[in-house]
Amino acid sequence: MAFSRPGDYEKFREYVTRHIRHVVKNYGPYVQVWEVINAAHAYNSMGFTFEQIMDLTRISSLVVKQMSPKCQAVVGIVLPWGEYYARDARTIPPSLYAEMTVQSGINFDAFGLDIRFGTGEPGGCARDLLQLSSQLDRFGALGKPIHITAAGVPSENPPTSEWPVAR
């Protein structure tokens, strides 16, 4: 669904704001760290513009920080190598999204990196420790702490849509 009619995005933004307020009001006293937004840069099935994605990031962090000022607000980054961008130009490369989040003055406390290998999707291939270290350095250089919010390596190859080869 692309937001082509005037007011669609504004309605969606209002809904997101109300939802975040409701959740933080109910669970705020029990939560110390909120992942205020996750994967907005990588999955854009709703056809948001770059500015709308940045606005959702800003408003999500702002509402959480207003309602629960002592908590930490974490901006989630998935698929940090960014291969998904080559297949879908409506998305934002992860390093650009992270840089723009910092440069836009959005009030958040840390980046949360989701580092999963062997997922079968673009960017989910195995990486060596030097590649991982380089990626952590790249995001760390932006001046925000890094939280590893998810990490995983499969115990076997992911299933494929191909028929097994007879041996």
C-alpha positions, 0 to 999 in steps of 0.5 A: 500500500503506497500512501498516495492520497493526502492525509494517509500518512498523517492518519498512520502517524497519528495511529502510531503516536497513539499506540506508542503512548498507550504501550508506554503508559501501561508498561513504562514503569516496568521497562528501562530500555525501549526499542522505539523503532526497528527495521524502518529502513529495510522493510518499506512495504507501505511505500513511505518516503525517506522523509516519512521514515525519518519522521516516524523515527523522530516521533517514535523516539520523541513520544517515548522520551516524553512519556518515560524520560529516564528510559533509554530509547534505542533505534533498531538496525536490521541487516546492517550490511544493506544488501536488501537496498539493491533489490528495493530502492524504496528502502534506505541503506542502514549506514545512511539511515543511522547517519541521518538519524544522528544528524537530524538531532533525533533524541535517542540513546543507542543503536540496536543492531540485529545481526543474524547470519544464515537467514536466507535473505539478502544480507543474511549470509555468514560473515567472518569476525573481521567483517562484524568488527568493521560493522560495529566500528562503522556504527560506533563511529556515529557517537552512539552506544551500540546494543546487540539486540539480536544475534544468531547463526543457524545450526543447519542450512536454511531451507531452499525452494529447490528440490534436493539433488539425488546422489 
